[in-house]
Amino acid sequence: MTDRPTLDILQLTVTLRGGRKLLRDVSLKVQPGEVRALVGESGAGKSMIGKAVLGILPPNIKPTEGEILLDTHHLNAMTPVTRRRTVSKIASLIPQDPLTALNPVRKIGPQIVDPLIHIHGWSRDKARERARELLDRVQIRNTDRVLQSYPHELSGGMRQRVLIASAFAPSPRLIVADEPTTALDVTVQKQILRLIRELQQETGTAVLFVTHDMGVVAKISQRVSVLFAGRVMEDAATEDVFRNPQHPYTEALIAATPSYSDLNRSFSPVPPALIADLHAKIAAEEAAS
Amino acid sequence: MFARTLLFRLSTALVTLFGVAVVVFVLVRVAPGNPIAMMLPPGATEEDIARLTALYGFDKSLPEQFVIWLGGVLQGDFGTSITLRQPVDQLVLSRLPATLELSVMALFIALALGGAVAVIGARRRGTGTELGLDLGSAAVLSIPDFLWGLLFVLLFGVLWPVLSISGRIDPRIEFEFATRFYVVEGILRGRFDVVGSTLAHMLMPAMALALPLAAMIAQVLKQNLKEVLRLDYTNLSRVHGFSETAVILRDALQNAALPTLTLVGVQFTFLIGGTVIVERLFAYEGLGNMAIDAVINRDLPLIQGIVLVFAVLFIAINLAVDLSYALLNPRLRNG
């Protein structure tokens, strides 16, 4: 591990207009070359963290406290224009739903190439060359045909490959993968997951991997942050979390994960009593502070 | 596939036109008012009346009259105007260009104004600017085109007389027109004094026609833009460092334009309907103005001719809208 993290989030609080806090005091680091999983059930705020880093929170949600350091740049202190340019050069996004992540009225080619020209100021030829190279790498045959296609002419799995190629194409130092396999069917999920892991290892890109699936966490990440109600419950090495979960919620999440390799292993949903208990504890803490 | 669609549309268009022809033919004849009575001076004899009635064929039964008229139409003979004593097709074709130029100018104004307001509103969504634009367009929308026309006459014709309030072109301009498309011909022949004068005459009626449509486009397009701006591909563009305005223009606009287009198509036909009154208001020598005269004078052949031309226009516009879908939406291109 090198001296400074690629992403360093310090006590980030994100607030909905009206005052409700969607994230509270969230801190986490992603070291260069590391995959950090963000896990939690829907509504825990895991996607919100990635969006806050990339600057794509909805207009009514704002980061109100804390710091986001992306490769030592203080993002929250920047003007919107500088922030946008800085983030585009360092980070990229693999979105959740490949069906809505490509513009339906534009061909694939420009959708990969134009951002490269915009981000790095490359020539069109160089950007196109890079796009081909990445499409090859994500095992898309017939690269030229795909570049000439509209999104609706490709399958969901193909579109997700295109989006992965597009995310790695500008050689980012950080990739936010926002549940990139959730919208895909199970067989395609496995291939896509393997692809992201391979590319990540080849390029040494740091990844913030948002998921609700502990099985995916085990396969892809070195470290994991467990989120509940906008707070980090546990932050540890993935191995340790599975071997010896420190927080009862983490334990329950692990127990709630079905295993495809061992169908006889039993699994049980996170007990509602535990969730109620956690909410009560949080409410009490908030009342005290 | 495309050819088949077109063929189907054209055949349904023919059926529609036939229906329109029947309805108009019957309506103008059962409505009160006798065209022959309008033509003769007071004190005409019974004999004169009978002669003229026979001359125009009004002594025959309705179905007979219709068959005679339709037979003529199919051979390109739309009859003769009772009041103007000229072939209907010539009269209509001489006025149609004026109405087309006015409607198209109004459409461009509506698209430009409405589009700009929608983009600004979407860019400033959630702010006071958006609210202000919403209220403004709601107010504009609630005033009909002819009232806008009256207001403009008052403002720019009377109180601050900068624009001409009547006619189509300054009569002092000397120019031999080969067609009736004054603007188009003026541009093609490089006579920009002609173009300028025609546009200046068209500006107020075109604005009056355009404003309600512009307000409607502003509201619907902005709503569609806001929906598109929540989708992931716009988020990806933001991550790629494109500004919000660039995201709206590059990614959102074309997608949001698709559902807006249906509205524009339908509303454009209403706009053309609006020319009837607005042309009258500005003494603009178009088809609408002629239609009012024809109705007042019970000029049955002329009314029929004008209505048929309007029907053809409406059908053509709807067809054009459908075809432009395919242009904007790649998913429909092979359909």
Interface residues (C-beta under 8 A of the other chain):
Chain A: L54 G55 I56 P58 P59 N60 V81 R84 R85 V87 S88 K89 A91 S92 L93 P95 Q96 D97 T100 A101 L102 N103 P104 V105 R106 Q111 P115 H118 I119 Y150 H152 L163 S166
Chain B: R125 G126 R230 L231 D232 Y233 N235 L236 S237 R238 V239 H240 G241 F242 S243 D251 Q254 N255 L328 N329 P330 R331
